[in-house]
Every structure is written in structure tokens, then in C-alpha cells.
Amino acid sequence: MKNLDLTKIIRKDILKMATYKPAPYLLDLEEKYKHSKNEIIKLDQGENPYGSPTVVRAALIRAKNIFNLYPDPEYKKLRLAISSYVGMNIKHIMVGSGSDELLDLVLRMVINEGDEIISCPPTYGMYPMLINLNKGKNVFIQRNTDYTLRIEEILSKITNKTKAILICSPNNPTGNVATEQEINILLNTGKLVIVDEAYFEFCNKTFISMCRKYNNLIILRTLSKWAGLAGLRLGYVIMSPLLINEIIKIKLPFNVNLSAEIGGIAAFNNIYSIQKTIKKIVSERERVYNSLNKLPFLNVYPSEANFLFIKINGSLSKMKNYLDKNLIFPRYYDEENSLRLTIGKPEQNDKIIICLKSFIK
């Protein structure tokens, strides 16, 4: 039998879609560079360098005999724990396998083919892919040179085809936050405003309270960064109860696995112990910023996330080769001639500072 041309049965827009390129896997770096993971400084994905909290690991060990069971399809205990944390009723909250899944579901729920979604690059690279996947049209409003939002231009690009405005705050990769005034202006356009607060815990600046006034505001959060649960994949969305009821229709019944549910409950019930780790990261962020910002070949931007955005005054490829040889792996942004450096443990940060001070432009 002749082989079928499989490209003819795949959606044409997917065939044309660029593949999202995640950061390299740690074990692949070990194999490539022939060094152990303890020698490699992998700071390219915003992961918590201190690992998952002790309370989470203990909770998973205690639950080891129930992993043959399905999780609660309504995730009542987990949503109640989130409710207590964010100060919103459970009817405003739903959980997902990372905030990426929830953004995908939100877009699937609201986009009709050809609807426009406004986003503001440089920002999280998954946004355009998910918009394309759900047959929306990307409208990009480039940020100012200091990476603040160009609110007037956003307003000028709103049409009857605009379905939503997507803002990351603190922004990935630049680390700066949107202001309440900016979000208020966008909400008053009557369009959906989706705010990705993946890095909220490192700045404590949120727009959740505005959900009580505006039913067109959607907030996305994750436990990947602050709670050290990136591998368990757990996020949540806060929005109008009407939208929660509709998203329940299209999400898979058990989209959050039992380990993530148990780990998430443990994290929210022990938030004060985890906040000690967050404070360490924030303190280190300021120390690294103050050290690197003195180097003439670097332009280091103030950050309210768990990373620093650094523009290179020179060759980015030369910097990459130099850092690769020193087993330091940040995230690179060729179009901005920049890199994003996740804040590591003090000893990792010390090595980075020493290494960059020794760099010959």
C-alpha cells in the first residue's frame, strides 16, 4: 500500500506554524558538556533553585498509596486553598496543568476564527503560538525602549475584531510590571483583559481585587516559579463565575494530576514557610542587579520577577559562547541582543558575577 501523504490531513495553519523552542533539558546539558548537574548553572526557565518545598515532598510521600485513584474532578480542596490565598470565592477559580493550559482553554473558549488578540512583545513566547493554534490573529504592539506598555498605541489598534488584550505582569522576560492605571484603561475598553501574573509572588503587585469590579478581567497564576512545582504542572485562573462555568465544559475532567493537586494544597497551606525562600530570591536579585549593573558592557534592567533582563552592549553570540564554556545557561533573546538570567542560589550567583566581571568584550 502506498504511504499516505500525511501533510494533506494536517491543518494548513499548523503546518506553517513555527515550533516553540523551550530551553534545553538539564540532563541533555549534562550529556552534551560531560559535567554533572551540580556543576551546570541552568538559569533559563525561571525555576526555583531551592527545589520543591519540604512540606510538598512530605505530602506526596504520605499520599503514595492513593495514586491509583483519580483526583477530585472539581478540585474542591485545592480551589478552597487557592481561595484562601487570593481572597476570592471558589466560584471565581479553576485549576489547570500549568497556566499555559488555562490560557489555551481561555482562548479556545472565546476566540472565533479571525478574532484579534493584542499582546506586547518582547513577552512570553507561548502567547502567539496559542493564539495561532486557536485560530486567532496576533496583533503585536511593541513595548517602549524601557519595555513599558504603549497604552495609546494599544487603544489605537482596538477594532471590532479585537477579542482580548494579553498582558504579562511582571513581564517575561523584562521583569517590569503594568500599573493599575494602565490595566484600568484597558478594562474600560470593554475588551477582555488577560493578565498573566506568573511572577506575582516576587513583587506582590496584583490586579485580582479589580476582578470584583470588572467581569472582563482574567488573571492567570502558576506554582512553577515561587512554589518550585514546575515539574508537577499546576496553575490557576481567576475570572467571572460565568466564564469559570464555561471553561469547565471544555477542560478535560482530570486535567490536574493527583500529585499536583496534593502538592498544591500543601504549598498553599504552608505559604509562610515558602515565603522565606521567596525573600532569599528577591534579596539575591537585588544583589546580582547591583553587581552586574556596574559593568559597562551590560545594561541590566530593574526587575520585579525572579530573573534579570540584561542587554549586551556587544556581541551576543560571543557572550553565549563564553557562558557556555563556563557552564552557565541563561535564556537568550537574539532580537533584543539580550539574555534573561534566573536568580539562582548565592553560590551560583557568585560564580555568574565573577564570570561576567572577567568577560572581555
Secondary structure as the mmCIF struct_conf table of DSSP 4:
data_model
#
loop_
_struct_conf.conf_type_id
_struct_conf.id
_struct_conf.beg_label_comp_id
_struct_conf.beg_label_asym_id
_struct_conf.beg_label_seq_id
_struct_conf.end_label_comp_id
_struct_conf.end_label_asym_id
_struct_conf.end_label_seq_id
HELX_LH_PP_P HELX_LH_PP_P1 LYS A 2 LEU A 4
HELX_RH_3T_P HELX_RH_3T_P1 LEU A 6 LYS A 8
TURN_TY1_P TURN_TY1_P1 ILE A 9 ILE A 9
BEND BEND1 ILE A 10 ILE A 10
HELX_RH_AL_P HELX_RH_AL_P1 LYS A 12 LYS A 16
BEND BEND2 MET A 17 MET A 17
HELX_LH_PP_P HELX_LH_PP_P2 ALA A 18 TYR A 20
HELX_LH_PP_P HELX_LH_PP_P3 PRO A 22 TYR A 25
HELX_RH_AL_P HELX_RH_AL_P2 LEU A 26 TYR A 33
TURN_TY1_P TURN_TY1_P2 LYS A 34 LYS A 34
TURN_TY1_P TURN_TY1_P3 LYS A 37 GLU A 39
STRN STRN1 ILE A 41 LYS A 42
BEND BEND3 ASP A 44 GLN A 45
TURN_TY1_P TURN_TY1_P4 PRO A 49 TYR A 50
BEND BEND4 SER A 52 SER A 52
HELX_RH_AL_P HELX_RH_AL_P3 THR A 54 ARG A 62
TURN_TY1_P TURN_TY1_P5 ALA A 63 ALA A 63
HELX_RH_3T_P HELX_RH_3T_P2 LYS A 64 ILE A 66
TURN_TY1_P TURN_TY1_P6 PHE A 67 ASN A 68
BEND BEND5 LEU A 69 LEU A 69
HELX_LH_PP_P HELX_LH_PP_P4 TYR A 70 ASP A 72
TURN_TY1_P TURN_TY1_P7 PRO A 73 GLU A 74
HELX_RH_AL_P HELX_RH_AL_P4 LYS A 76 VAL A 86
TURN_TY1_P TURN_TY1_P8 GLY A 87 GLY A 87
HELX_RH_3T_P HELX_RH_3T_P3 ILE A 90 HIS A 92
STRN STRN2 ILE A 93 GLY A 96
BEND BEND6 SER A 97 SER A 97
HELX_RH_AL_P HELX_RH_AL_P5 GLY A 98 VAL A 110
HELX_LH_PP_P HELX_LH_PP_P5 ILE A 111 ASN A 112
TURN_TY1_P TURN_TY1_P9 GLU A 113 GLY A 114
STRN STRN3 GLU A 116 SER A 119
BEND BEND7 PRO A 121 THR A 123
TURN_TY1_P TURN_TY1_P10 GLY A 125 GLY A 125
HELX_RH_AL_P HELX_RH_AL_P6 MET A 126 LEU A 133
TURN_TY1_P TURN_TY1_P11 ASN A 134 LYS A 135
STRN STRN4 LYS A 137 PHE A 140
HELX_LH_PP_P HELX_LH_PP_P6 GLN A 142 ASN A 144
TURN_TY1_P TURN_TY1_P12 THR A 145 ASP A 146
BEND BEND8 TYR A 147 TYR A 147
HELX_RH_AL_P HELX_RH_AL_P7 ILE A 151 LYS A 157
TURN_TY1_P TURN_TY1_P13 ASN A 160 LYS A 161
STRN STRN5 THR A 162 CYS A 168
BEND BEND9 SER A 169 PRO A 170
TURN_TY1_P TURN_TY1_P14 ASN A 172 THR A 174
HELX_RH_AL_P HELX_RH_AL_P8 GLU A 180 LEU A 187
TURN_TY1_P TURN_TY1_P15 ASN A 188 GLY A 190
BEND BEND10 LYS A 191 LYS A 191
STRN STRN6 LEU A 192 ASP A 196
TURN_TY1_P TURN_TY1_P16 ALA A 198 TYR A 199
HELX_RH_3T_P HELX_RH_3T_P4 PHE A 200 PHE A 202
TURN_TY1_P TURN_TY1_P17 CYS A 203 CYS A 203
HELX_RH_3T_P HELX_RH_3T_P5 ILE A 208 ARG A 212
TURN_TY1_P TURN_TY1_P18 LYS A 213 LYS A 213
TURN_TY1_P TURN_TY1_P19 ASN A 215 ASN A 216
STRN STRN7 LEU A 217 THR A 222
BEND BEND11 LEU A 223 LYS A 225
TURN_TY1_P TURN_TY1_P20 TRP A 226 ALA A 227
BEND BEND12 GLY A 228 GLY A 228
TURN_TY1_P TURN_TY1_P21 ALA A 230 LEU A 232
STRN STRN8 GLY A 235 ILE A 238
HELX_RH_AL_P HELX_RH_AL_P9 PRO A 241 ILE A 250
BEND BEND13 LYS A 251 LYS A 251
TURN_TY1_P TURN_TY1_P22 PRO A 253 PHE A 254
BEND BEND14 VAL A 256 VAL A 256
HELX_RH_AL_P HELX_RH_AL_P10 LEU A 258 ASN A 269
TURN_TY1_P TURN_TY1_P23 ASN A 270 ASN A 270
HELX_RH_AL_P HELX_RH_AL_P11 ILE A 271 LEU A 292
TURN_TY1_P TURN_TY1_P24 ASN A 293 LYS A 294
TURN_TY1_P TURN_TY1_P25 PRO A 296 PHE A 297
STRN STRN9 LEU A 298 TYR A 301
HELX_LH_PP_P HELX_LH_PP_P7 PRO A 302 PRO A 302
BEND BEND15 GLU A 304 ASN A 306
STRN STRN10 PHE A 307 ILE A 312
BEND BEND16 ASN A 313 GLY A 314
HELX_RH_AL_P HELX_RH_AL_P12 LEU A 316 LYS A 325
TURN_TY1_P TURN_TY1_P26 ASN A 326 LEU A 327
STRN STRN11 ILE A 328 PHE A 329
STRN STRN12 ARG A 331 TYR A 333
HELX_RH_3T_P HELX_RH_3T_P6 ASP A 334 GLU A 336
TURN_TY1_P TURN_TY1_P27 ASN A 337 ASN A 337
STRN STRN13 SER A 338 THR A 342
HELX_RH_AL_P HELX_RH_AL_P13 PRO A 346 LYS A 357
TURN_TY1_P TURN_TY1_P28 SER A 358 SER A 358
#
